Amino acid sequence: MSSGSGSGVPFLVQATVARQISLQECIGKGRYGEVWRGVYRGENVAVKIFSSRDEASWARETHIYSSVLLRHENILSYYASDITSRYGCTQLWIISHYHPYGSLYDFLQAHVVDTIAALRLAKTAASGLCYLHSCILGLQGKPAIAHRDIKSKNILVQANGTCSIGDLGLAVMQAPGSTEMDIGQPNHMVGTKRYMAPEILADDSLEECPDSAEGILPHDFEISAYLQSKNRMNDTSPVPGTLGFNFEDLKAADVYAFGLVLWEIFRRCVTEGGKPNEVYPPRVPYWDKVSADPSFAEMRRVVYVEGERPPISERWQNSKVLARCASLMQECWHAKPDVRLPILRIKKTLDETFLEALKEVGESIFPDPVIVVTDSRTHADSGINSRSQGSTFQCTSVTPYYQAVANGSVRSPREVLALGRIMRCPSETQFTENSSSSLKMEESEKEVDRTSFILPLQEKN
C-alpha cells in the first residue's frame, strides 16, 4: 500500500468514539470545563469536555465510572471516555447519556411542580445516592461511594421526571471490609462551598473565618465537641484530603447537602389548593444570607457559627405530605453528623410518602380530564404546539390520562406523558383554544411533548 507520495506506509487515523461524535451546542459549564450536546450515530449524547490541565479530574471520574459497577437507573449512564484534539488543543472527553431537561437546577428554574412530581424527583435522587453509599458484595460487586459534591446542578432530570446523579469526579470509594479509602488526589477544599456541611466548614485549617474572634456560639461549641470526641475515638490516622473524617462522616456530609436539594425541590412545589403563581421563585440555599459566589468565610459564618438553615415555609405545614418532607429536610441538615438520617432511611421515607400522596391525589384528580399545556419550547414530533403566557394558556389537547382502579391503586396507561407533574388548576386561570375545534386529543401514537405540564381542566358549565 502506498501513501501517495511514494515514501513509506500511509498513516491511518483510527476512528475513536470522539471522532464519530458531532458536537451541536454547549449546554452547560462546570468546574472543569464545558458540557456539549453531541450526536453519535444519530443519537444524542452528552459530552463533558475537560482541558488538558484538568487531566487528573478527568482520569479520576473515568476511573470511577469504568472500574465500578454503576449500572443504576438513578445514576448517570456512562458510555465512554476519549482524548482528542480540537482547534489545536488537547481535550479530554467523558461521553454519557443526554438529558434534555438538563440539571435539576435548570429544571426547577423553568418549571413549577406539584406534590407528586416533587416527591418523584426527591425519591429518585435519594435512590441514586443510596446506591452510591451502598456496598454490594459479590463477584461483580461495588464499593461504597461518597459523592462529596451533591447539589442540584449535579443531579440530572430524565425525560420521565426522575433524577440521575452525575459528576463523580470528587467521589471517594471504600472497598468492602476495609477502612481505607480510595480518594484519588488529596484535596481539602472539595465540593461546592454553598453545600458544605457545618463540620467541614468548622475546620479552621482551611480558611480563617473573620468572625471567629467574636466568640464561639452554641452551634460552634456543639460541632467542635463532636469533632474532638470523634478524633479521640479514631484509632487510625486521618486520611489526607478528608479532613480527618472517616467514611461515615463523608456520607453524612452528602446527606446534609441532599437536605438542601430537597429544600430546593419543594420550594417550587404547588401545595394543595394553591396556585402556580403562589410558588416561591427558584432559589439556591442561603441566597439571602451570602453572596452569589460565597467565600468559605461567608459560609462558615452563616452555617457553622450562626447555625443558619434555609427557611421552612409556613404553607408546607398546611400539607400533611409537605410537613413530613420539611421534617425530613431538618433531619438531613442537623448540625451533628451522627444525628443525620442514613440515606437508606431517607429513601424509604420518601417512597412511603410518595405512595401516600399518590393515593390522595388519585382520589381527587385522576377521574378529572386533564389538559396538556406546554411551555415556550416545542417539538416537531409531539403533535402539540402550544405556549404559555402568564396565567393564560393556549392549548389544543385534552384527555384523561389517569384512571383510578377499584382496589385503590392507580393505573397510568400513559404515565410517561404526564411525567407525574400534575398540578391543580386554579379557577382564576383562563384557557383559550388555538382553533375553533373542541378541546379533544386526537387518537395518535405520537409521543407527547416532554416539556408539557399536565393540569386538571376546570370545565365550564
Sine and cosine of phi, psi and omega as CSV:
sin_phi,cos_phi,sin_psi,cos_psi,sin_omega,cos_omega
0.00,0.00,0.66,-0.76,-0.06,-1.00
-0.94,-0.33,0.49,-0.87,0.04,-1.00
-0.99,0.13,-0.17,0.99,-0.02,-1.00
0.97,-0.24,-0.47,0.88,0.03,-1.00
-1.00,-0.07,-0.16,0.99,0.01,-1.00
1.00,0.03,0.01,1.00,-0.03,-1.00
-0.82,-0.57,0.88,-0.47,0.14,-0.99
0.99,0.16,0.06,-1.00,0.01,-1.00
-1.00,0.05,0.65,-0.76,0.00,-1.00
-0.90,0.44,0.57,-0.82,0.03,-1.00
-1.00,-0.03,0.90,-0.43,-0.02,-1.00
-0.97,-0.25,0.83,-0.55,0.01,-1.00
-1.00,0.06,0.83,-0.56,0.00,-1.00
-0.94,0.35,0.71,-0.71,-0.02,-1.00
-0.99,0.13,0.99,0.12,0.05,-1.00
-0.96,0.30,0.09,-1.00,-0.11,-0.99
-0.87,0.49,-0.58,0.81,-0.01,-1.00
-0.89,0.45,-0.54,0.84,-0.01,-1.00
-0.98,0.21,-0.20,0.98,0.00,-1.00
-0.98,-0.20,0.05,1.00,0.00,-1.00
-0.96,-0.28,0.76,-0.65,0.07,-1.00
-0.98,-0.21,0.92,-0.40,0.01,-1.00
-0.96,0.30,0.74,-0.67,-0.08,-1.00
-0.96,-0.27,-0.77,0.64,-0.06,-1.00
-0.37,-0.93,0.51,-0.86,0.07,-1.00
-0.99,0.16,0.82,-0.57,-0.06,-1.00
-0.92,-0.39,0.00,1.00,0.03,-1.00
0.04,-1.00,0.35,-0.94,0.06,-1.00
-0.75,-0.66,0.67,-0.74,-0.05,-1.00
-0.80,-0.60,-0.31,-0.95,-0.08,-1.00
-0.91,0.42,-0.58,0.82,-0.12,-0.99
-0.93,-0.37,-0.02,1.00,-0.01,-1.00
0.29,-0.96,-0.53,-0.85,-0.08,-1.00
-0.89,-0.45,0.36,-0.93,0.11,-0.99
-0.88,-0.48,0.79,-0.61,-0.03,-1.00
-0.88,-0.47,0.48,-0.88,0.22,-0.98
-1.00,0.02,0.81,-0.58,0.02,-1.00
-0.83,-0.56,0.21,-0.98,0.04,-1.00
-0.86,-0.52,0.84,-0.54,0.03,-1.00
-0.85,-0.53,0.93,-0.36,-0.01,-1.00
0.79,0.61,0.69,0.73,0.07,-1.00
1.00,0.08,-0.04,1.00,-0.02,-1.00
-0.92,-0.39,0.61,-0.79,0.06,-1.00
-0.95,0.31,0.67,-0.74,0.10,-0.99
-0.69,-0.72,0.36,-0.93,0.09,-1.00
-0.98,-0.19,0.74,-0.68,-0.03,-1.00
-0.87,-0.50,0.92,-0.39,0.06,-1.00
-1.00,-0.04,0.88,-0.48,-0.13,-0.99
-0.95,-0.31,0.86,-0.51,0.07,-1.00
-0.97,-0.23,0.52,-0.85,0.15,-0.99
-0.99,0.12,0.26,-0.97,-0.06,-1.00
-0.89,0.46,-0.44,0.90,0.00,-1.00
-0.95,0.30,-0.26,0.97,0.03,-1.00
-0.96,-0.28,0.53,0.85,-0.05,-1.00
-0.88,0.48,-0.58,0.82,-0.02,-1.00
-0.89,0.46,-0.65,0.76,0.01,-1.00
-0.92,0.38,-0.67,0.74,0.04,-1.00
-0.88,0.47,-0.70,0.71,-0.02,-1.00
-0.91,0.42,-0.62,0.79,0.00,-1.00
-0.91,0.42,-0.75,0.66,-0.02,-1.00
-0.91,0.42,-0.64,0.77,0.05,-1.00
-0.89,0.46,-0.66,0.75,0.00,-1.00
-0.87,0.49,-0.69,0.72,-0.03,-1.00
-0.92,0.39,-0.72,0.69,-0.03,-1.00
-0.90,0.43,-0.63,0.78,-0.13,-0.99
-1.00,0.04,-0.38,0.92,-0.09,-1.00
-0.97,-0.24,-0.10,1.00,-0.07,-1.00
-0.86,-0.52,0.57,-0.82,0.04,-1.00
-0.96,0.26,0.99,-0.11,-0.05,-1.00
-0.89,-0.46,0.63,0.78,0.05,-1.00
-1.00,0.03,0.99,-0.11,-0.01,-1.00
-0.52,-0.86,0.59,-0.81,-0.08,-1.00
-0.91,0.42,-0.32,0.95,-0.02,-1.00
-0.93,-0.38,0.35,0.94,0.15,-0.99
-0.86,-0.50,0.69,-0.72,-0.01,-1.00
-0.79,0.61,0.77,-0.64,0.00,-1.00
-0.97,0.23,0.88,-0.48,-0.01,-1.00
-1.00,-0.05,0.71,-0.70,-0.01,-1.00
-0.96,-0.27,-0.80,0.61,-0.09,-1.00
-0.20,-0.98,0.23,-0.97,0.15,-0.99
-0.79,-0.61,0.49,-0.87,-0.04,-1.00
-0.39,-0.92,0.34,-0.94,0.08,-1.00
-0.88,-0.48,0.76,-0.66,-0.04,-1.00
-0.59,-0.81,0.14,-0.99,0.04,-1.00
-0.89,-0.45,0.75,-0.66,-0.02,-1.00
-0.63,-0.77,0.81,-0.59,-0.04,-1.00
0.82,0.58,0.59,0.81,0.04,-1.00
0.98,0.18,0.08,1.00,-0.01,-1.00
-0.89,-0.45,0.60,-0.80,0.06,-1.00
-0.98,0.20,0.78,-0.63,0.01,-1.00
-0.83,-0.55,0.56,-0.83,0.02,-1.00
-0.91,-0.40,0.83,-0.56,-0.13,-0.99
-0.93,-0.37,0.59,-0.81,0.25,-0.97
-0.84,-0.54,0.87,-0.50,-0.06,-1.00
-0.97,-0.23,0.76,-0.64,-0.05,-1.00
-0.60,-0.80,0.00,-1.00,0.01,-1.00
-0.90,0.44,0.60,-0.80,0.00,-1.00
-1.00,-0.07,0.76,-0.65,0.04,-1.00
-0.91,-0.41,0.94,-0.34,-0.07,-1.00
-0.88,0.47,-0.45,0.89,0.01,-1.00
-0.98,0.20,-0.24,0.97,-0.02,-1.00
0.98,0.21,-0.49,-0.87,-0.03,-1.00
-0.98,0.18,0.25,-0.97,0.07,-1.00
-0.87,0.49,-0.59,0.81,0.06,-1.00
-0.86,0.51,-0.75,0.66,0.02,-1.00
-0.89,0.46,-0.68,0.74,-0.03,-1.00
-0.88,0.47,-0.70,0.72,-0.03,-1.00
-0.95,0.31,-0.42,0.91,0.08,-1.00
-0.92,0.40,-0.54,0.84,-0.13,-0.99
-0.97,-0.25,-0.25,0.97,-0.14,-0.99
-0.77,-0.63,0.54,-0.84,0.21,-0.98
-0.96,-0.27,0.67,-0.74,-0.06,-1.00
-0.84,-0.54,0.34,-0.94,0.09,-1.00
-0.99,-0.11,-0.05,-1.00,-0.09,-1.00
-0.87,0.50,-0.70,0.72,-0.03,-1.00
-0.88,0.47,-0.72,0.69,-0.02,-1.00
-0.91,0.42,-0.67,0.74,0.01,-1.00
-0.88,0.47,-0.69,0.72,0.01,-1.00
-0.92,0.40,-0.58,0.82,0.04,-1.00
-0.91,0.42,-0.69,0.73,0.06,-1.00
-0.88,0.48,-0.72,0.70,-0.07,-1.00
-0.92,0.40,-0.72,0.69,-0.10,-0.99
-0.95,0.32,-0.54,0.84,0.02,-1.00
-0.97,0.24,-0.56,0.83,0.11,-0.99
-0.90,0.43,-0.66,0.75,0.05,-1.00
-0.89,0.45,-0.60,0.80,0.02,-1.00
-0.89,0.46,-0.66,0.75,0.04,-1.00
-0.90,0.43,-0.69,0.72,0.01,-1.00
-0.92,0.39,-0.59,0.81,0.04,-1.00
-0.89,0.47,-0.64,0.77,0.03,-1.00
-0.91,0.42,-0.65,0.76,0.05,-1.00
-0.88,0.48,-0.73,0.69,-0.06,-1.00
-0.94,0.35,-0.34,0.94,-0.09,-1.00
-0.99,0.13,0.57,-0.82,0.10,-0.99
-0.97,-0.25,0.79,-0.62,-0.01,-1.00
-0.93,-0.36,0.87,-0.49,0.00,-1.00
-1.00,-0.02,0.65,-0.76,0.01,-1.00
0.43,-0.90,0.05,-1.00,0.00,-1.00
-0.88,0.47,-0.63,0.78,0.09,-1.00
-0.90,-0.43,0.90,0.43,-0.09,-1.00
-1.00,0.01,-0.21,-0.98,-0.04,-1.00
-0.57,-0.82,0.73,-0.68,0.10,-1.00
-0.96,0.28,0.35,-0.94,0.12,-0.99
-0.94,0.34,0.60,-0.80,-0.07,-1.00
-0.76,-0.65,0.78,-0.63,0.17,-0.99
-0.98,-0.19,0.79,-0.61,-0.13,-0.99
-0.95,0.31,-0.76,0.65,0.03,-1.00
0.96,0.28,0.07,1.00,0.09,-1.00
-0.51,-0.86,0.74,0.68,0.04,-1.00
-0.95,0.31,0.81,-0.59,0.09,-1.00
-0.27,-0.96,0.22,-0.97,-0.08,-1.00
-0.91,0.42,-0.42,0.91,0.01,-1.00
-0.98,0.21,-0.26,0.97,0.02,-1.00
-0.97,-0.24,0.19,0.98,0.08,-1.00
-0.89,-0.45,0.79,-0.61,-0.07,-1.00
-0.97,-0.24,0.52,-0.85,0.00,-1.00
-0.97,-0.23,0.84,-0.55,0.00,-1.00
-0.99,0.13,0.19,-0.98,-0.06,-1.00
-0.91,0.42,-0.38,0.93,0.00,-1.00
-1.00,-0.08,0.22,0.97,0.06,-1.00
0.99,0.11,0.22,0.98,0.06,-1.00
-0.96,-0.28,0.15,-0.99,-0.10,-1.00
-0.93,-0.36,0.45,-0.89,0.13,-0.99
-0.75,-0.67,0.69,-0.73,0.01,-1.00
-1.00,-0.04,0.74,-0.67,0.00,-1.00
-0.77,-0.64,-0.20,-0.98,0.04,-1.00
0.84,0.54,0.97,0.25,-0.02,-1.00
-0.99,-0.16,0.36,0.93,-0.06,-1.00
-0.90,0.43,-0.38,0.92,-0.01,-1.00
-0.95,-0.30,0.13,0.99,-0.11,-0.99
-0.92,0.39,0.46,-0.89,0.05,-1.00
-0.88,-0.48,0.70,-0.71,-0.01,-1.00
-0.92,-0.39,0.56,-0.83,0.08,-1.00
-0.77,-0.64,0.86,-0.50,-0.04,-1.00
-0.93,0.36,0.48,-0.88,0.02,-1.00
-0.85,0.53,0.72,-0.69,0.05,-1.00
0.96,0.27,0.19,0.98,-0.03,-1.00
-0.85,-0.52,0.48,-0.88,0.09,-1.00
-0.99,-0.16,-0.11,0.99,0.01,-1.00
-0.99,0.13,0.51,-0.86,-0.05,-1.00
-0.87,-0.49,0.66,-0.75,0.13,-0.99
-1.00,0.03,0.98,-0.20,-0.14,-0.99
-0.96,-0.29,-0.07,1.00,-0.04,-1.00
0.95,0.31,-0.70,-0.71,0.03,-1.00
-0.99,0.13,0.86,-0.51,0.02,-1.00
-0.85,0.53,0.73,-0.68,-0.01,-1.00
-0.39,-0.92,0.92,-0.39,-0.03,-1.00
-0.91,0.42,-0.72,0.69,-0.10,-1.00
-0.99,0.10,0.97,0.23,-0.01,-1.00
-0.95,-0.30,0.40,-0.92,0.05,-1.00
0.99,0.12,-0.11,-0.99,-0.01,-1.00
-0.98,-0.20,0.80,-0.61,-0.12,-0.99
-0.83,0.56,-0.61,0.79,-0.04,-1.00
-0.88,0.47,-0.46,0.89,-0.06,-1.00
-0.96,-0.27,0.16,0.99,-0.01,-1.00
-0.95,0.32,0.66,-0.75,0.02,-1.00
-0.95,0.32,0.44,-0.90,-0.05,-1.00
-0.86,0.50,-0.56,0.83,-0.01,-1.00
-0.93,0.37,-0.45,0.90,0.09,-1.00
-0.97,0.23,-0.67,0.74,0.04,-1.00
-0.92,0.40,-0.36,0.93,-0.03,-1.00
-0.95,0.30,-0.29,0.96,-0.05,-1.00
-0.96,0.29,0.99,-0.17,-0.08,-1.00
-0.96,0.28,-0.06,1.00,0.07,-1.00
-0.98,0.22,-0.27,0.96,-0.01,-1.00
-0.98,0.21,-0.75,0.67,-0.02,-1.00
-0.31,-0.95,0.68,-0.73,-0.01,-1.00
-0.96,0.28,0.77,-0.64,0.04,-1.00
-1.00,0.03,0.84,-0.55,-0.06,-1.00
-0.86,0.52,-0.47,0.88,-0.08,-1.00
-1.00,0.05,-0.03,1.00,-0.10,-1.00
-0.92,0.40,-0.42,0.91,-0.01,-1.00
-0.95,0.31,-0.22,0.98,-0.04,-1.00
-0.98,0.21,-0.12,0.99,0.04,-1.00
0.87,-0.49,0.40,-0.92,0.00,-1.00
-1.00,0.00,0.83,-0.56,0.04,-1.00
-1.00,0.05,0.20,-0.98,0.00,-1.00
-0.80,0.60,-0.61,0.79,-0.01,-1.00
-0.91,0.41,-0.63,0.78,0.07,-1.00
-0.86,0.52,-0.76,0.65,-0.09,-1.00
-0.90,0.44,-0.66,0.75,-0.04,-1.00
-0.89,0.46,-0.74,0.67,-0.03,-1.00
-0.95,0.32,-0.64,0.77,0.00,-1.00
-0.88,0.48,-0.65,0.76,0.03,-1.00
-0.89,0.45,-0.63,0.78,0.03,-1.00
-0.89,0.45,-0.72,0.69,-0.04,-1.00
-0.90,0.44,-0.66,0.75,0.01,-1.00
-0.90,0.43,-0.67,0.74,0.02,-1.00
-0.90,0.44,-0.68,0.74,-0.01,-1.00
-0.90,0.44,-0.66,0.75,-0.03,-1.00
-0.92,0.39,-0.55,0.84,0.05,-1.00
-0.93,0.37,-0.54,0.84,-0.05,-1.00
-0.99,0.15,-0.37,0.93,-0.03,-1.00
-0.97,0.24,0.84,-0.55,0.04,-1.00
-1.00,0.05,-0.39,0.92,-0.04,-1.00
-1.00,-0.02,0.47,-0.89,0.04,-1.00
-0.95,0.30,0.47,-0.88,-0.03,-1.00
-0.86,0.50,0.61,-0.79,0.07,-1.00
-0.99,0.12,0.79,-0.62,-0.01,-1.00
-0.83,0.56,0.69,-0.72,0.07,-1.00
1.00,0.04,0.00,1.00,0.00,-1.00
-0.88,-0.48,0.25,0.97,0.02,-1.00
0.87,0.49,0.36,0.93,-0.01,-1.00
0.98,0.18,0.09,1.00,-0.01,-1.00
-0.99,0.13,0.45,-0.89,0.13,-0.99
-1.00,0.05,0.00,-1.00,-0.10,-0.99
-0.91,0.42,-0.59,0.81,0.02,-1.00
-0.89,0.45,-0.57,0.82,0.04,-1.00
-0.92,0.39,-0.61,0.79,0.02,-1.00
-0.92,0.38,-0.61,0.80,0.07,-1.00
-0.92,0.39,-0.60,0.80,0.04,-1.00
-0.90,0.43,-0.56,0.83,0.06,-1.00
-0.92,0.40,-0.58,0.82,0.10,-0.99
-0.88,0.47,-0.66,0.75,-0.02,-1.00
-0.90,0.43,-0.65,0.76,0.06,-1.00
-0.84,0.54,-0.76,0.65,-0.01,-1.00
-0.90,0.44,-0.58,0.81,0.02,-1.00
-0.91,0.42,-0.57,0.82,0.08,-1.00
-0.87,0.49,-0.61,0.79,0.05,-1.00
-0.92,0.38,-0.60,0.80,0.05,-1.00
-0.90,0.43,-0.66,0.75,0.07,-1.00
-0.85,0.53,-0.67,0.74,0.01,-1.00
-0.88,0.48,-0.67,0.75,0.03,-1.00
-0.88,0.47,-0.65,0.76,-0.03,-1.00
-0.91,0.41,-0.79,0.61,-0.12,-0.99
-0.97,0.24,-0.25,0.97,0.14,-0.99
-0.90,0.43,-0.47,0.88,-0.03,-1.00
-0.99,-0.14,0.35,0.94,-0.09,-1.00
-0.98,-0.18,0.73,-0.68,0.09,-1.00
-0.99,0.17,0.83,-0.55,0.00,-1.00
-0.99,0.15,0.18,-0.98,-0.03,-1.00
-0.83,0.56,0.84,-0.55,0.01,-1.00
0.97,0.22,0.06,1.00,-0.03,-1.00
-1.00,0.09,0.09,-1.00,0.01,-1.00
-0.91,-0.41,0.56,-0.83,0.01,-1.00
-0.82,0.57,-0.57,0.82,-0.03,-1.00
-0.98,0.22,-0.07,1.00,0.06,-1.00
-1.00,-0.03,-0.10,0.99,-0.01,-1.00
-0.95,0.30,0.63,-0.78,0.02,-1.00
-0.89,0.45,0.56,-0.83,0.06,-1.00
-0.91,0.42,0.38,-0.92,-0.02,-1.00
-0.91,0.42,0.70,-0.71,0.01,-1.00
-0.60,-0.80,0.44,-0.90,0.15,-0.99
-1.00,-0.06,0.38,-0.93,-0.01,-1.00
-0.84,0.54,0.65,-0.76,0.05,-1.00
0.90,0.44,0.43,0.90,-0.02,-1.00
-0.87,0.49,-0.48,0.88,-0.05,-1.00
-1.00,-0.06,0.01,1.00,-0.06,-1.00
-0.92,-0.38,-0.45,0.89,-0.06,-1.00
-0.74,-0.67,0.12,-0.99,-0.01,-1.00
-0.96,0.26,0.12,-0.99,-0.03,-1.00
-0.89,0.46,-0.58,0.81,0.07,-1.00
-0.85,-0.53,0.98,0.18,-0.17,-0.99
-0.93,0.37,0.53,-0.85,0.09,-1.00
-0.99,0.11,0.21,-0.98,0.06,-1.00
-0.88,0.48,-0.63,0.78,-0.02,-1.00
-0.90,0.44,-0.64,0.77,0.03,-1.00
-0.88,0.48,-0.75,0.66,-0.03,-1.00
-0.92,0.40,-0.59,0.80,0.02,-1.00
-0.90,0.44,-0.66,0.75,0.00,-1.00
-0.91,0.42,-0.72,0.70,-0.09,-1.00
-0.96,0.28,-0.75,0.67,-0.14,-0.99
-1.00,0.07,-0.69,0.72,-0.10,-1.00
-1.00,0.01,-0.78,0.63,-0.07,-1.00
-0.96,0.27,-0.78,0.63,-0.06,-1.00
-1.00,0.04,-0.24,0.97,0.03,-1.00
0.92,0.40,0.49,0.87,-0.01,-1.00
-0.97,0.26,0.48,-0.88,0.12,-0.99
-0.65,-0.76,0.34,-0.94,0.03,-1.00
-0.84,0.54,0.57,-0.82,-0.05,-1.00
-0.94,0.35,0.61,-0.79,0.09,-1.00
-1.00,-0.04,0.86,-0.51,-0.06,-1.00
-0.91,0.41,0.64,-0.77,0.05,-1.00
-0.91,0.41,-0.54,0.84,-0.03,-1.00
-0.93,0.37,-0.38,0.92,0.07,-1.00
-0.91,0.41,-0.52,0.85,-0.03,-1.00
-0.95,0.32,-0.29,0.96,0.03,-1.00
-0.99,0.13,-0.11,0.99,0.02,-1.00
-0.89,-0.45,0.79,-0.61,0.00,-1.00
-0.86,0.51,-0.67,0.74,-0.03,-1.00
-0.93,0.38,-0.75,0.67,-0.05,-1.00
-0.94,0.33,-0.51,0.86,0.07,-1.00
-0.90,0.45,-0.63,0.78,0.05,-1.00
-0.92,0.40,-0.64,0.77,0.03,-1.00
-0.92,0.39,-0.61,0.79,0.03,-1.00
-0.89,0.45,-0.65,0.76,0.05,-1.00
-0.90,0.45,-0.61,0.79,0.02,-1.00
-0.90,0.43,-0.67,0.75,0.05,-1.00
-0.84,0.55,-0.73,0.69,-0.06,-1.00
-0.90,0.43,-0.55,0.84,0.07,-1.00
-0.96,0.30,-0.45,0.90,0.04,-1.00
-0.95,0.31,-0.65,0.76,-0.11,-0.99
-0.98,-0.22,0.44,0.90,0.06,-1.00
-0.85,0.53,0.52,-0.86,-0.05,-1.00
-0.89,0.45,-0.59,0.81,-0.02,-1.00
-1.00,-0.01,0.83,-0.55,-0.02,-1.00
-0.86,0.51,-0.61,0.80,-0.07,-1.00
-0.97,0.24,-0.12,0.99,0.06,-1.00
-1.00,-0.01,-0.39,0.92,-0.02,-1.00
-0.91,0.42,0.53,-0.85,0.00,-1.00
-0.94,0.34,0.56,-0.83,0.16,-0.99
-0.93,0.36,0.45,-0.89,-0.09,-1.00
-0.90,0.44,-0.46,0.89,0.04,-1.00
-0.90,0.43,-0.65,0.76,0.04,-1.00
-0.92,0.40,-0.63,0.78,0.04,-1.00
-0.89,0.45,-0.70,0.71,0.02,-1.00
-0.86,0.50,-0.73,0.69,-0.02,-1.00
-0.90,0.43,-0.64,0.77,0.03,-1.00
-0.89,0.45,-0.69,0.72,0.01,-1.00
-0.92,0.39,-0.61,0.79,0.06,-1.00
-0.88,0.47,-0.71,0.71,0.00,-1.00
-0.91,0.42,-0.68,0.73,0.00,-1.00
-0.90,0.43,-0.63,0.78,0.02,-1.00
-0.88,0.47,-0.71,0.71,-0.01,-1.00
-0.91,0.42,-0.64,0.77,0.04,-1.00
-0.90,0.44,-0.71,0.70,0.00,-1.00
-0.91,0.41,-0.59,0.81,-0.01,-1.00
-0.90,0.44,-0.62,0.78,0.03,-1.00
-0.92,0.39,-0.68,0.73,0.01,-1.00
-0.90,0.44,-0.73,0.68,-0.01,-1.00
-0.92,0.40,-0.60,0.80,-0.02,-1.00
-0.88,0.48,-0.59,0.81,-0.01,-1.00
-0.95,0.31,-0.51,0.86,-0.13,-0.99
-0.97,-0.22,-0.41,0.91,-0.12,-0.99
-0.93,-0.37,-0.68,0.73,-0.20,-0.98
-0.84,0.54,-0.60,0.80,0.01,-1.00
-0.92,0.39,-0.33,0.94,-0.05,-1.00
-0.98,0.22,0.50,-0.86,0.17,-0.98
-0.92,0.38,0.47,-0.89,0.01,-1.00
-0.84,-0.54,0.45,-0.89,-0.04,-1.00
-0.88,-0.47,0.73,-0.69,-0.02,-1.00
-1.00,0.01,0.87,-0.50,-0.02,-1.00
-0.81,-0.58,0.88,-0.47,-0.05,-1.00
-0.99,-0.11,0.29,-0.96,0.09,-1.00
-1.00,0.06,-0.30,-0.95,-0.12,-0.99
-0.94,0.35,-0.28,0.96,0.00,-1.00
-1.00,0.08,0.60,-0.80,0.02,-1.00
-0.75,-0.66,0.30,-0.95,0.05,-1.00
-0.79,-0.62,0.69,-0.72,-0.06,-1.00
-0.92,0.40,-0.48,0.88,-0.07,-1.00
-1.00,-0.06,0.15,0.99,-0.11,-0.99
-1.00,0.05,-0.43,0.90,-0.07,-1.00
0.98,0.18,0.09,1.00,-0.01,-1.00
-0.76,-0.65,0.70,-0.71,0.06,-1.00
-0.67,-0.74,1.00,-0.10,-0.08,-1.00
-0.60,-0.80,0.27,-0.96,-0.07,-1.00
-0.52,-0.85,0.33,-0.94,-0.02,-1.00
-0.88,-0.47,0.61,-0.79,0.04,-1.00
-0.68,-0.73,0.96,-0.28,-0.02,-1.00
0.88,0.48,-0.82,-0.57,0.00,-1.00
-0.98,-0.19,0.09,1.00,0.02,-1.00
-0.95,-0.30,0.82,-0.57,-0.08,-1.00
-0.92,-0.38,0.60,-0.80,0.11,-0.99
-0.93,-0.37,0.73,-0.69,-0.10,-0.99
-0.42,-0.91,0.19,-0.98,-0.06,-1.00
-0.72,-0.70,0.13,0.99,-0.12,-0.99
-0.57,-0.82,0.56,-0.83,0.05,-1.00
-0.47,-0.88,0.66,-0.75,0.04,-1.00
-0.26,-0.97,0.53,-0.85,0.11,-0.99
-0.99,0.14,0.98,-0.18,-0.05,-1.00
-0.97,0.22,-0.52,0.85,-0.13,-0.99
-0.97,-0.23,0.53,-0.85,0.03,-1.00
-0.75,-0.66,0.61,-0.79,0.10,-0.99
-1.00,0.00,0.73,-0.68,-0.02,-1.00
-0.99,-0.12,0.52,-0.86,-0.12,-0.99
-0.85,0.53,-0.54,0.84,-0.06,-1.00
-0.99,0.16,0.11,0.99,0.06,-1.00
0.99,-0.11,-0.22,0.98,0.04,-1.00
-0.99,0.14,0.04,-1.00,-0.06,-1.00
-0.87,-0.50,0.76,-0.65,0.05,-1.00
-0.95,-0.31,0.77,-0.64,-0.04,-1.00
-0.83,-0.56,1.00,0.02,-0.05,-1.00
-0.89,0.45,-0.43,0.90,-0.01,-1.00
-0.71,-0.71,0.77,0.64,-0.11,-0.99
-0.87,0.48,-0.52,0.85,-0.02,-1.00
-0.88,0.47,-0.41,0.91,0.00,-1.00
-0.94,0.33,-0.58,0.82,-0.13,-0.99
-1.00,0.07,-0.43,0.90,-0.07,-1.00
0.84,0.55,0.25,0.97,0.01,-1.00
0.96,0.29,-0.01,1.00,-0.07,-1.00
-1.00,0.03,0.99,0.17,-0.06,-1.00
-0.95,-0.30,0.89,-0.45,-0.05,-1.00
-0.88,-0.48,0.66,-0.75,0.08,-1.00
-0.92,0.39,0.69,-0.73,-0.04,-1.00
-1.00,-0.05,0.91,-0.42,0.02,-1.00
-0.90,0.44,0.52,-0.85,-0.07,-1.00
-0.90,0.44,-0.40,0.92,-0.01,-1.00
-0.96,0.29,-0.37,0.93,-0.04,-1.00
-0.92,0.38,0.72,-0.70,-0.02,-1.00
-0.98,-0.21,0.50,-0.87,0.06,-1.00
-0.80,-0.60,0.71,-0.71,0.06,-1.00
-0.77,-0.64,0.60,-0.80,0.00,-1.00
-1.00,0.10,0.53,-0.85,0.09,-1.00
-0.97,0.24,-0.37,0.93,-0.01,-1.00
-0.64,-0.77,0.05,-1.00,-0.01,-1.00
-0.98,0.18,-0.11,0.99,0.00,-1.00
-0.93,0.37,0.43,-0.90,0.01,-1.00
-0.94,0.33,0.39,-0.92,-0.01,-1.00
-0.97,0.25,1.00,0.00,-0.02,-1.00
-0.53,-0.85,0.74,-0.67,0.02,-1.00
-0.97,0.25,0.76,-0.65,0.10,-1.00
-0.97,0.26,0.60,-0.80,0.02,-1.00
-0.91,0.41,0.88,-0.48,-0.05,-1.00
-0.44,-0.90,0.52,-0.85,0.03,-1.00
-1.00,-0.10,0.12,0.99,-0.03,-1.00
-0.93,0.36,0.48,-0.88,0.00,-1.00
-0.97,0.24,0.74,-0.67,-0.02,-1.00
-0.98,0.22,0.54,-0.84,0.01,-1.00
-0.75,0.66,0.85,-0.53,-0.06,-1.00
-0.98,0.18,-0.01,1.00,0.10,-1.00
-1.00,-0.08,0.11,0.99,-0.15,-0.99
-0.99,0.15,0.52,-0.85,0.19,-0.98
-1.00,-0.04,0.44,-0.90,0.09,-1.00
-0.88,-0.47,0.90,-0.43,-0.04,-1.00
-0.81,-0.58,0.60,-0.80,0.11,-0.99
-0.92,0.39,0.67,-0.74,-0.02,-1.00
-1.00,-0.02,0.80,-0.61,0.10,-1.00
-1.00,0.01,0.99,-0.16,-0.09,-1.00
-0.96,0.29,0.62,-0.78,0.02,-1.00
-0.98,0.19,0.57,-0.82,0.04,-1.00
-0.97,0.24,0.00,0.00,0.00,0.00
